[in-house]
């Protein structure tokens, strides 16, 4: 699972809750569009949780929700 969000507190909290619910879950966190996009394209993720208004990623031609993980992309609310 990959979380991409520039709101560090939200991303860290979500990752912590997910890890508490399932300690075996592999959760990666990126705090900016560039590193998030690199992770999304470099590895196979079942789920990508991405801030769709993230600066620099919303208009990226190879956005993770178009080409990424082969799994689902969930925008946090």
Secondary structure by P-SEA (a helix, b strand, c coil): ccccccaaaaaaaaaaaaaaacccbbbbbbccaaaaaaaaaaccccccccccccccccccccccccccccbbbbbcc
